[in-house]
Amino acid sequence: MILTNRKDFATEEEYRKYRDIKNKAERERLAEPGKRARRNKILREWRADPENRARKNKQEVERRSKIRPEINKQEVERRSKIRPEINKASREKTKELKTKVMLHYSYGQIHCIHCGETTIDFLTIDHINGKKVWKERGGDKKADPLCRWLIRNDFPDGFQVLCWNWNQIKTKKENEIKRKKTAPALFNRTFNLKDKIQTLTEYSTGDKPQCCCCEYDELDGLTIHHKYGRKNAPIEEQKLYGDKIYRFLRKKGYPKGRHLTWCFNCNSAASEEGICPHQERA
């Protein structure tokens, strides 16, 4: 196998050693006066011919297609070794950005302005008047992109710190005002609410809907948690949210072993950090 570029090598050190040898040999070859100019002229003439370029491209595609599986395998192995370090560094950077922004919008002491929660993994930045009013200015973002945007724009007004539970509750209360008040719409909402209560109760530890992790019981602050991650759920379930997931689980007979009732605080923190802080403390 002919090695020619970075991806053909297992390590960065091997690639640099190869390039140093090649560069040194090329410099020595072109040291003779006039040789570089003659080489460049030949290259220009060769590249000016479209047939030469097409033939070279075809040869390169064939060469790479033969060695690509081996290179891909090596690259997957290399990345799998460094992925934990990259993920850890990314989480630390995210927490640093989040802390800086929340310190500003909490006026010095990070906390949810509604319930007083101080664990940063349970907190988020809330658009007070909704995301749509910030769309033209580019502030309709979330997570890291939102934190970076706020820092770049000198922390504009119109944002606050809320825990994930109250961020969801606030959003649902605002949406409730906009909903239709017709008889069919009210009937559907009543039916969906019963479905939600029944489903959340099925996956709770007690006889009422409550978080299996921290026992939080505000209904609008509860959701379905996938124990093994949403990506590992059945394909037909992966994109279901809200009323649709409750309906899906009811039709399946409330299957056990893969779902739990969690509050949005625990669910969001586990999604970002891999584990809920309540479980870490335990």
Secondary structure, 3 states (H helix, E strand, C coil): CCCCCHHHCCCHHHHHHHHHHHHHHHHHHCCCCCHHHHHHHHHHHHHHCHHHHHHHHHHHHHHHHHHHHHHHHHHHHHHHHHHHHHHHHHHHHHHHHHHHHHHHHCCCCCCCCCCCCCCHHHEEEEECCCCHHHCCCCCCCCHHHHHHHHHHCCCCCCEEEEEHHHHHHHHHHHHHHHCCCCHHHHHHHHHHHHHHHHHHHHCCCCCCCCCCCCCCCCHHHEEEEECCCHHHCCHHHCCCCCHHHHHHHHHCCCCCCCEEEEEHHHHHHHHHHCCCHHHHHC
